[in-house]
Amino acid sequence: MMELSNKRVLLGVSGSIAAYKSAELVRLLRKQGAEVRVVMTSTATEFIQPLTFQALSGNIVYSAWDDADRGDGMGHIELARWADVIVVAPASADLLARLRQGMANDLLTTLCLASASTIAVAPAMNRLMWDNAATKENLAVLKQRGIHVLGPGAGGQACGEVGLGRMLEPEQLVQGISGLFSSGILSGAKLLLTAGPTREPIDAMRFLSNRSSGKMGYALAQAAIEAGADVTLVSGPVALATPDRVKRLDVNSADEMYEAVMSEVAGSDVFICAAAVADYKPANPSKEKVKRKDNNVDLALTQNRDIVASVTALPDKPFTVGFAAETSDIEAHARAKLKRKGLDLIAANQVGDGQGAEVDENAMTLYWADGSQHLEKTSKAKLARQMVTIIGEHYRATTRT
Ligand SMILES: Cc1cc2nc3c(=O)[nH]c(=O)nc-3n(C[C@H](O)[C@H](O)[C@H](O)COP(=O)(O)O)c2cc1C
């Protein structure tokens, strides 16, 4: 199994003799399915050539400020957003000190400061540098801020000494990095999820549908798996691969989605309706293809059954999360829908003007009865992980009471 499929790893390399090991790390990360971009400090480029990382990652290597420039000076922010995780390996003592101070005096430290992603560091240094009170204090503060520390290991060092301070071996780092993606917050929970659009038949060939690509729902399925849930995905027609370990049931119309959800929902702990289910369907679909010459397409519409409301009306209803795609008055509409449909949580986002459907990035606000949380624009994969964490926390809170 590829443990890092679809993951975007931004690998920071700083000035340590261990930098050569990171070349192998890039190779192993890619072997596990990750996309890797490498950012090197200028000192790191004295230890190993950027060309090595370029060849192994298949991407250009960033080091100087303008390496990330796209013409508007905002390339570093774009790069920070791109990453699902930033891993600094090796992390020099100096780099750890700069991170602790919140410095942004080169591209790598700026990216770390400008990122909402998970950050991990793999220290590599002489044992006395590692044992120094300054380094210890820096690490303690970084850990307290939520930065993950991978290693170091013990053993012989480049300086001839023996002790703690060696960077972990690339294989161990890959394991540590994979572990960063499994939060466990939904461990043991049975999660039912819908995704994608529905197709409402007009005749044997034609249908009414919408712009949903299914990307958000599929990212949620992946994030829920990573969080330890047992995931069933009821999917409308999309061009996306099924995430590993997800049970996928394919449907076309809103009626089929309704039937699939109602037959799967028993025993579910969490239900997320991320599908863009058509509210209306043609009332009298034709079994035959309607011919142009017949000029008799019947587009009278009738309402589809409300999947979410049917689930929340169940006596043993799961913790239910809905979506509200709005073009205006987002909060008012989302809160009204939260109440009307008996949802526990609703994710609201702006659609139209190239936002929301079909694109790879999104921003949204989650609302619940007495609170809300805004999630900044980022990749749908990252947004899904943030959402799953919040859903997991709320779900756990309800099961505790
Ligand atoms: C040959 C050599 C090896 C070094 N190895 C390390 C090391 O393993 N760990 C470390 O923290 N610093 C090491 N340093 C010192 C760092 O390169 C130095 O602190 C540098 O300023 C780090 O810059 P950077 O964090 O921007 O990459 C080494 C220096 C030299 C000359």
The ligand as a Tripos MOL2 file, in Angstrom:
@<TRIPOS>MOLECULE
LIG
   31    33     1     0     0
SMALL
NO_CHARGES

@<TRIPOS>ATOM
      1 C1         30.9930   20.5740    7.4820 C.3       1 LIG1
      2 C2         29.8940   21.1530    8.3100 C.ar      1 LIG1
      3 C3         28.9220   20.3400    8.8360 C.ar      1 LIG1
      4 C4         27.8850   20.8540    9.6100 C.ar      1 LIG1
      5 N1         26.9510   20.0030   10.0920 N.ar      1 LIG1
      6 C5         25.9710   20.4830   10.8710 C.ar      1 LIG1
      7 C6         25.0100   19.6110   11.4110 C.ar      1 LIG1
      8 O1         25.0050   18.4020   11.1840 O.2       1 LIG1
      9 N2         24.0390   20.1380   12.1910 N.ar      1 LIG1
     10 C7         23.9720   21.4730   12.4490 C.ar      1 LIG1
     11 O2         23.0620   21.8700   13.1940 O.2       1 LIG1
     12 N3         24.8640   22.3360   11.9410 N.ar      1 LIG1
     13 C8         25.8690   21.8740   11.1670 C.ar      1 LIG1
     14 N4         26.7820   22.7500   10.6450 N.ar      1 LIG1
     15 C9         26.6340   24.1660   10.8900 C.3       1 LIG1
     16 C10        25.5260   24.7540   10.0160 C.3       1 LIG1
     17 O3         25.7830   24.4820    8.6620 O.3       1 LIG1
     18 C11        25.3990   26.2540   10.2480 C.3       1 LIG1
     19 O4         24.8970   26.4850   11.5440 O.3       1 LIG1
     20 C12        24.5500   26.9790    9.2210 C.3       1 LIG1
     21 O5         24.4810   28.3440    9.5690 O.3       1 LIG1
     22 C13        23.1490   26.4160    9.1380 C.3       1 LIG1
     23 O6         22.4350   27.1600    8.2080 O.3       1 LIG1
     24 P1         20.9540   26.8070    7.7780 P.3       1 LIG1
     25 O7         20.2330   26.4220    9.0110 O.co2     1 LIG1
     26 O8         20.4270   28.0510    7.1690 O.co2     1 LIG1
     27 O9         21.0180   25.7350    6.7780 O.co2     1 LIG1
     28 C14        27.8420   22.2460    9.8720 C.ar      1 LIG1
     29 C15        28.8010   23.0660    9.3270 C.ar      1 LIG1
     30 C16        29.8220   22.5420    8.5570 C.ar      1 LIG1
     31 C17        30.8600   23.4810    7.9870 C.3       1 LIG1
@<TRIPOS>BOND
     1     1     2 1
     2     2     3 ar
     3     2    30 ar
     4     3     4 ar
     5     4     5 ar
     6     4    28 ar
     7     5     6 ar
     8     6     7 ar
     9     6    13 1
    10     7     8 2
    11     7     9 ar
    12     9    10 ar
    13    10    11 2
    14    10    12 ar
    15    12    13 ar
    16    13    14 ar
    17    14    15 1
    18    14    28 ar
    19    15    16 1
    20    16    17 1
    21    16    18 1
    22    18    19 1
    23    18    20 1
    24    20    21 1
    25    20    22 1
    26    22    23 1
    27    23    24 1
    28    24    25 2
    29    24    26 1
    30    24    27 1
    31    28    29 ar
    32    29    30 ar
    33    30    31 1
@<TRIPOS>SUBSTRUCTURE
     1 LIG1         1 GROUP 0 **** ****
